[in-house]
Structures are given as C-alpha cells and as structure tokens.
C-alpha cells in the first residue's frame, strides 16, 4: 500500500512551476486587481445605498410580531443555506483536481482543508450580512450583534455540511430532507403569524433567554463540528466531491457570460435525473393541439419542485404586507407570480428556444407559444387565488397572471445572442455593449413597466 504524501510540498512545487511560466507581469496583475476592486467598490456602494433607502421605507412590526417574524425568517434562511450547501457538496472538486490530484496518494485532509476553510468563511460572511439585513429591516435591533450571531450560525451550518459530505450520499439525502422540512416549518410559522395579525391578535413577546442561547451556543458548536469534519476529510469520496462541479461551472459561466440559461439548464438536467420511473398513458383524444396541452399539463403535474415553490411563495406577499409599504406589495406579488409561472414554463422555454423542435412539432411559431403558455397561465392563475387577500384591487389581480406570463414569454423568446456586438463609447471612457444590454433587459424592462402598472392599479 502506497503511503500518503503530504500536500504542502506538492502545492509549493506547483506554485513555483506556475510562477516560472511568467504568464502575467506584476503590472498586469496590479491592473487586474485594480479593475476588480473598482467594480467591487462601485457595485458595493450602489448596493449599500439601495439597501439603506429600502430599509428606511420598511415599517418595523409592532409588539411580538417583529421577534417572531425575524425568528421565522432566520429559520428559513438557515434552511435555504443548508439546502444549497448540501446540494452543492459543499466541497467541490473541478475536472483538473478530480483527474490529477484525487487519484494520487495525497492526504485528502491536507488537500481539502483549505477549501473547507474557504467554504466556512464564505458562508459565515454571507450569513452575517443576511442576519444584519434582517435585524435592520424587521426586528429593529442593532445589526452588529445579530451579524455576529449570523456568522456563528453560518459557520456551524457550513461545518455540518462538510461533516455530512464525509458521511456519504444517504446521509446527504437525509440532511437535505431535514433542511427542506425546516424551510417548510418557517413558512408555516410566517403563515400562522400573518393569520394571527390579520385576525386582530398580538403574538406574545419573544422570551429574552432565546437570544442568549442563540449567541452562546453556535460558536463553540461550530468549532467542535469543524474539528470533527476536518479529521474526517480523508473519508470523503470522489463522487461526493465531483457531484456539484457541473453546477458550479455553470454558475460561473452564467456570471461571466451574463446568461442565466446555462445554470438553469444544468439545474433542469439534475432535476430530470432525480425523477423516478413514470408510467406512460395512451392519448385517447387525438389532436395535435390537445396533445401539446396535455403533455405540458402532465409535465407540470410531475414537476414537484414547482409545486413546492408555488406553495412557499404564497406566504411571501403576506409577509411583505406586514413590514413593507402598501405600494410595494403589488410588486412583490408580480415577482412571486413571475417565479411561479417560470417554474411551470419549462415546455414554453424549450419550444421558444429551439427552432428545430418547432419544425418537428409543426404548426406556426405563435400557435405553439400560445399552446405552451396555457399551463403556466393556469398555474399562476390558481396561485393568485390565495394571494388575493394580501393586497391589490380587482383590476391588478386580474392583470397579475397575464403580466407574469408576458414577462416569462418575453424572456423566453429572446433571440440567440450574437457573437459580435456594437460598442458605444461614452465620454467617461467606458464601452457599453448595446446588443448585450438589449438582450439582458428584454425581460426585466417589461417587468419594470408592468410593476409600475401594478403599483398604479393597486
């Protein structure tokens, strides 16, 4: 049996070989760092300004509503974070690492230790930011202590996800199920809170011992779980490390190319691979149009995650009505309706994005798009019924399903992105790709117009 080799001298040798090539000069590296920092400061300043303005318009719920709502949002955010980490890995090995380093006799504890530490640190920073945002907008507490609690909880979630990854696929499935159950529990808590508030009741105030436990417990627990997970990194298998590599690569490609279609296609492929065996049925009522609508309906009925998204998003407009101004709630309704319609519009996107598929099916392009839009329109109409009591007038609620379908169809029917584009030089020396801006704004522009109409009607 070959003895395990330490990763540190191998890494030092690889870095020396990489530096010997001299692919980039120090001046080029400094220019690249300056460009990244410039864009980061500009985007960060815009984001902080927008969040400060948005938080100023929020209304903090009175009484015990704020504490219970903040707790429900914290549980929901924790569940979403755990679901994402368990689904991705959280430690991911790319093709080069999987082909060259994992089969070699390197100690995986040393090889994967830095990656696991980066995952824990990134998750802690993300959780701290979200916790501070929730504290400032919902509960009205000081953001810094709550951010510390969020960082500790995020580190605990990340270390637990790493520990789950070392335990195997079966434990990962159980952990993902528990995280989804926690998300459902948080949505149920928000729904109960909304019902109690609308009935004129006042939830009891949150016990003061709960924040103390939340502050003291997560940090040492994260340290203990992190030590155990680090010692078990030698047991993690290659399939577990490479499971989330396609999705991470797709997310990176989508961020670079500014095209979310790459990531959504990979997510859809992963969903179809998880689908169990289904039974085929004979179409007893012949007809091309009827068959197309029936196939879309059957695919929608089998899309379990779309139904879960629809059920969860019912609560969001009511939660927005508790802490946001009245004119914002119709926009939240439109955003949620667009997400619901998009989840059921898989067939619409497939037909709209493939001219070859439209030729095989037959019929006019407009006819096919109308037929494939029947099921998403019906789904978002059914979703609108339980949301009617949150806000809006009769005109805005009648227009809501049509607006959501229009946004989804507008984005699905965008033309293929051209390899060449026209650059517009501004007086500040910044080049703006005109075709790229038009392509990216095809769906969001219509959403902004329809959101303004919803605000006027609501």
N, C-alpha and C positions, 0 to 999 in steps of 0.2 A: 504494500500500500504506500502510495506517494505521500510524503509529509507535506503538510500545508505550508505555503510560502507566505511570508508577511507582505502586505500590500504597500507599506510605506516606501521601501526601496524601489519597488516597481513603479510606483507613481512618480518618484523623484527622477527615475530614468526616463520615463515617458515625457515628463515636462522638459527635461534637458534636450531630448531629441526634438521636441516641438519648437523650443526656442532656437535650436541650431538651424532650423529651416529659414528663419527670418522672414516670414511671410508679410509681416507688418512692421513698419518703423515705429519708434516711440512717438513721433509726431502724429502719425496716422491714428495710433491708439488714443492719444490725448484728444484728437479731434473727434473721434467716435464717442469717447466718454463725455466730452462737452456737448455733443449733439443729444445724447441720451438724457443728460442732466437738464438741458434746456427744455426739451419736450416734457420731461417729468415735472419740472417746476411750473411750466405753463399749464399743463393739464391738472396738476395738483392745486394750483391757485384757482383755476376755474371751478374745480370740484368743491374746494372748501368754501368758496364764495356762494356757489349754488346751494350747498348744504346749509350754510348759515342762514341764507334767505328762506330756505324751505322750513328749517326748524323754527324760525321766527314766526311763520304763519301757522304752525301747529298749535292746537289747543290741548293742554295737558288735562286728561280726565280727572274729575274730582273724586274725593273720597277714596275708598279702597279699590276703585276701578283701575287707577293707574298702576298700582302694585300688581294686581292680578293680570292685567294686560301685559305688563312688562315681563312677568314670570312666564306667561304663555308664549310670548314671542321668544324669550330666551330658550325655552324647551324646544320650540320649533326650529330655531336657528341651530341649536346643538344637534338636533336630529338630522337636519339637512347637511350639516358639516360632516357628521359621522357617515351618512349615506354616501356622500361624494368621496370621502377618503377610502371607505371600504370598497366602493365600486372601482376606483382607480388603482388601488393597490394597498397602501398609499405609496410604497417604494416602487418605482418603475425603472426598468432596465431597457434601454434602447437597443436597436439592432446590433450596433457595434459591441456594446457591453455583453449582450446575450451571446454573440458569436465568438468573441475572443476572450473575454475575461471570466465569464461564468463557468465555461468548461475547464478552465485552467485550475491548478491546485492552489488557488489563492484562498486565504481565510476570508470568508464572506462577512464575518463580523467587522473586519477592518475595511473591506471593500465597500460595504453598505452603511457603515457607521456615519460617514459624513452626509450621505443622502438622507438618512433617517433624521439626523440633527437638523438638516435644512427643512425637511417637511415639518418637524415640530416647531421650529422657529417661525416659519411662514404661517402656519396655522394659528400660532399664538398671536402674531401681529394682526392677522385678519380678524380673529375673534375679538381682540381688544378694540379694533376700530368699530366693528359692528355693535359691541356692547356699549361703547361710548355714544354712538349714534342713537341707540335705543334709550339710553339713560337721558340724553338731552332732549329727545323728541317726545317720549312717552311718560316716563316716570318723574321727570323734573329733578333728578338727583345730580350730584357732582359727577362729571364724566370720568375724571381720573381714577377714583377708587373703583368705579364699575369697570373701567378699562382694565385695571389690574386683575379683577376677578375674571373678566373675559379672557385675558391672556392665560391665566392658570387653567381655566376650563378648556380652552383651545389646545393647550399643551397636553392636558390629560386625554382629550379625545384623540389627538394625533398619536400619542404613545400607545393608547389602547388599540388604535387601528393597526399600528405596526405589530403589536403583540398578536392581534387576530390574524394578520397576514402570515405570521410564522406558524400558526396552528393548522393551516390547511383550508381547502375550499369549503368543506362542510361548515366549519366554524364561521367562515366569512359569510356564508348564506344566512346562518342564524343571526349573526350580528347585523346584517343588512335588514333582516326582518324586524329585529328589535328597534332599529333606528326608524324604520317606517312606522312602526307602532307608536313610537314617541312623537313623530310628526302628526299622526292622526289624533293622538291624545291632546296635543297642543291646539290643533284646530277645533277639536270638540270643546276644549276649555274656552277658547275665544267665542265659540257659538253660544255656550251657556252664559258667558259674561254679557254678550250682546242681548240675549233674551231677557236676562235679569234687568239690565239697564233700560231696555225698552218697556218693560213692564212697570217701571217706576221704582224698582227696588234699588238698594245700595249694597254692594258686596261688602263683607266685613273687612276691616283693615288687615294688612299683612302683619303677621307676628314679627316682632323685632328680632327673634332668635334665628329666623331663616337667613337674613343677610350675613349674620355672624358665621353660621355654618358654611355658607357659600364662600365666604372669604378665607376661612381657615382650612377647609378640607381639600380643595382641588390641588393646591401647590405641592404638599408632600405626597399626595397620591400620584401626581404626575411624575415626580422624581422616582418613586418606587416602581411604578409601572414602566417607566423609561429604562431603568436599570435592568429589569427582568426582560424587557423586549430586546435590549442590546445584547444580552447574553444569549438570547435565542435566535439571533440573526443567522447563525451558522446552519439552522434547520430550515430556513426558507427555501422553497423550491424554485426552479427556473420558470415553470408555468405561472406561478403566482407573481413573479417579478415582471414577466412579459405580457400579462393579461391586459393591462391598461396602456401599453405602449402605443397601439394604433390610435386610441382616443387622444392621448397626449400629443402625438404627432399631428393629428387632425386639428386639435385646438390651436396648436402653434401655427400650422399652415393657415388656418382661418384668420388668426390675428395678423399674420404677415400680409396675406392677400386681401384682407378685409372682406372675406366672403364666408358667411356662416354656413353655407351649403356643404362645405367639406366636413365640418364637425357633425352637422345634422344627419348626413348620410351614414357616417360611421355609427352614430347612436342608433339610427334606424336599423342598420345591419345587426348590431348587437341585440336589439330587441327582437328581431326576427329569428335570430339563432336561439334565443331563450324560449321561443314559442313552442308549446307542446304539440303533439300529434293531433291533427284536426280531422274531422270526417267530412267528406265531400257529399254534396247533395245534387240530385238532378234538378235542373231548372224546368219545372212543369209548365211554365208560362213562357213560351218562346217570344222573342223580340229583342232587337239589339239594345234599344233604349232601356227597356225594363231590365235586361241582363246587366247593363252597366250600373244602373242604380242599385240593383240587388247585390252585385259584387262589392260595391262601395259600402253598402249597409252591413254586409257580413264582415268585411274587414274592420269596420268601426266597432262592431259588437265584440270582436276578438281583441281589440286594442285596449287591454286592461289598464295600462298606464294613463291613457287618455281619460278614461272614466275616473281614475283616481285624481288626476289633475282637475277635472271638472268639479268633483265633489269638494276638493280642498279650496278651490278658488271661489266657491260660493260665499265663504266666510270673509274674504278679503274686503269687499265693498262695505260690509257692516262694520268691520274693524276700522276702516278708513273713516266711516261716518262718526266714530267715537272720538277721533283725535285730529281730524283734518277739517278744514273749512268746507262748507256745503258745496261750493262751486268746484271743488276738486273731486268729489265723489263720482260724478258722471265720467270724468276722465279715467278714474280707476276702474269703473265699470267697463268702459270701452277697452282698456288694456287687458283686463281679465277675459273679456269676451273674445278678443283677438287671439289670446293664447289658447283658449278652448277651441276656437274654430281652426287654428293652426294644427292642433293635435289631431283633429279628425280629418284634416285635408291632405292626408298622405297621397291618396289617389289623384287628387287635383294637382298637387305638385309634380307627381310622376308624369301625368299626361301633359301638363303645361311645359315641362322641361325637356320632353323628348319628341321631336318631330317624327322619328321612326315609329314610335309607339302609336302616335296619332294616325299614321298611314296604315298601320296594321289593323287598328280597331275600325277605321273607316268613319266616314261622315265628316262634316265640317269642323274646323277648329273651334269655332264659337259654340257649336252644338255640344261638342264633347266637354268643353269647360263648364257649360251650364249644367249638363247632366252630372258631372262630378262635383259640382257645388251644391247639389240638393242635400246630400247627407250632412256636410258641415253646417249648412244653414239650418237644417232641422235640429242638429245637436245644440247649436248655440241659441236657438230659439227656446228649446227646452231648458237650457241653463239659465236663460233670462227670467223665467217664471219665478223661481225662488229669490231672485235678486231684486225684484220689483219694489219691495218694501224698504230697501236701503236708501234710495234717493231717486230723483228723476220724475219727469212728467210723462203723460201718455205718449206724446209725440217723440220724446227722446228714447223711451223704452221700445217703441215700435221701430225706431230707426236703428237701435243698437245692434240687432243681429245682421241687418243689411250692411251696416258700417264695418263690422268685424269681417264679414265675408269679402267686402270690397278691398279692405287692406290686405288680406291674405291673398286674394286673387291678383291684386296689383303687384305684390311682391313675387308671386309665383310665375307670372307671365313676363318677367323682365327678360330682355334679350340676352344672349350669351355675351359674356364680357370679351371685348376686343383685345387683341394682343398689343395694339398700338393705341395711343391716346394723345390728345391735344393738350399741351401745357400752356397755361395762361400765366404770364409773368406779371406779378404785382409790383408796385413801386417800392415795396419793402424788400424785394429780392426773393420772395417766396413763390415757388412754382405751384400752381394749382392744376391738377389733372381734371379737366372738365368732364370727360366721359365717366371717369370714376366717381366723381361727385354726383352726377346724374344717376348712375347705377345704384349708388348707396342710398340716395334719397328717394328712390322710386316708391317704396312702401312707407317710410317714415313721414314723407311730406303729406301724403294722403291721410295718414293717421293724425298729423297735427291739424289739418283742416277739419277733419271730422270731429276731433276732440274739441276744437273751438265751437263747432255747431252744437255738440252735446252740452257744452257749458252754457251756451245761449239758451238752448231749449230747456235745460234742467234748472 
